[in-house]
Amino acid sequence: MFVKFFLVIALLQAVCAQQRFEVLVEFGTNFSTLAIDTQNEINELYHFNADMVREFNRELLLELGRMVPEMREADSSFQQQIAAADGIDDECREYVEELRELFLLFQNWDIQDCAYYAHVELADDSVNRFLPYAITFLSENTRSISQVVESFSRNNAVAEFDALVEELDVEWEYYQTLAVSFGDFLFDEILAHADVADRVYLDLVECRETAVRLQQSDQEYILSYLDSNCE
Ligand SMILES: *[C@@H]1O[C@H](CO)[C@@H](O)[C@H](O)[C@H]1NC(C)=O
């Protein structure tokens, strides 16, 4: 690879020892400057993207964090209610305690489900949005560094030097346009995380409310046993 590279460079120097060679060097400098600038921009976007993904995960965790103590508190006052119930025999109280434990298991699964669905959607979004495009863009951008050598090796620099310069002009336009449009594109990809995060967040809130409601109706159901002394 490198041998080939140096051979072409040597050829470049041999063929264009004259002033003409200078324009190629200028192209080379321009292409690599643009490549470095673009790479820096992608790096910045990359960090911005990671910050967004981290922030959304943090917010989801906070929401889950609110859910656990809420349901735990409801359960402990429910336990007190069972303990304080009047006019029931020990057998019934024990049975109701067992029911409570069984339903607690289901309530835990509800919390886990909420966390699981939020995680899957968010993880999918953080992997499939931005990153694959950034990688494609990076490799296309890196290709621009060797564009002059590549064009040189494809064209007949001796007989058709103007055609070579023309090709480089076209490529130069291409990479400049690419840098701008892909930068915008990547930025939009990052912003689009917010839509997904909003949706996941709303789903999670709904999931939490459902879980809390289910817990209440479980408890009402279990309490109905106490009303009739489990008969
Ligand atoms: C290289 O970039 C400079 C500054 O942007 C520009 O003036 C010049 O025309 C470019 N050279 C070539 C060969 O495109």
The ligand as an SDF file (V2000), in Angstrom:
LIG
                    3D

 14 14  0  0  0  0  0  0  0  0999 V2000
   -7.3750   25.9630   -2.2770 C   0  0  0  0  0  0  0  0  0  0  0  0
   -8.0530   26.7220   -1.2850 O   0  0  0  0  0  0  0  0  0  0  0  0
   -7.8750   28.1000   -1.4200 C   0  0  0  0  0  0  0  0  0  0  0  0
   -8.5130   28.7520   -0.2200 C   0  0  0  0  0  0  0  0  0  0  0  0
   -9.7890   28.2450    0.0150 O   0  0  0  0  0  0  0  0  0  0  0  0
   -8.4800   28.5690   -2.7480 C   0  0  0  0  0  0  0  0  0  0  0  0
   -8.3390   29.9710   -2.8840 O   0  0  0  0  0  0  0  0  0  0  0  0
   -7.8100   27.8510   -3.8760 C   0  0  0  0  0  0  0  0  0  0  0  0
   -8.4110   28.1680   -5.1080 O   0  0  0  0  0  0  0  0  0  0  0  0
   -7.8620   26.3480   -3.6710 C   0  0  0  0  0  0  0  0  0  0  0  0
   -7.0310   25.6950   -4.6650 N   0  0  0  0  0  0  0  0  0  0  0  0
   -7.4930   24.8140   -5.5140 C   0  0  0  0  0  0  0  0  0  0  0  0
   -6.5120   24.2450   -6.4630 C   0  0  0  0  0  0  0  0  0  0  0  0
   -8.6750   24.4520   -5.5390 O   0  0  0  0  0  0  0  0  0  0  0  0
  1  2  1  0
  1 10  1  0
  2  3  1  0
  3  4  1  0
  3  6  1  0
  4  5  1  0
  6  7  1  0
  6  8  1  0
  8  9  1  0
  8 10  1  0
 10 11  1  0
 11 12  1  0
 12 13  1  0
 12 14  2  0
M  END
$$$$
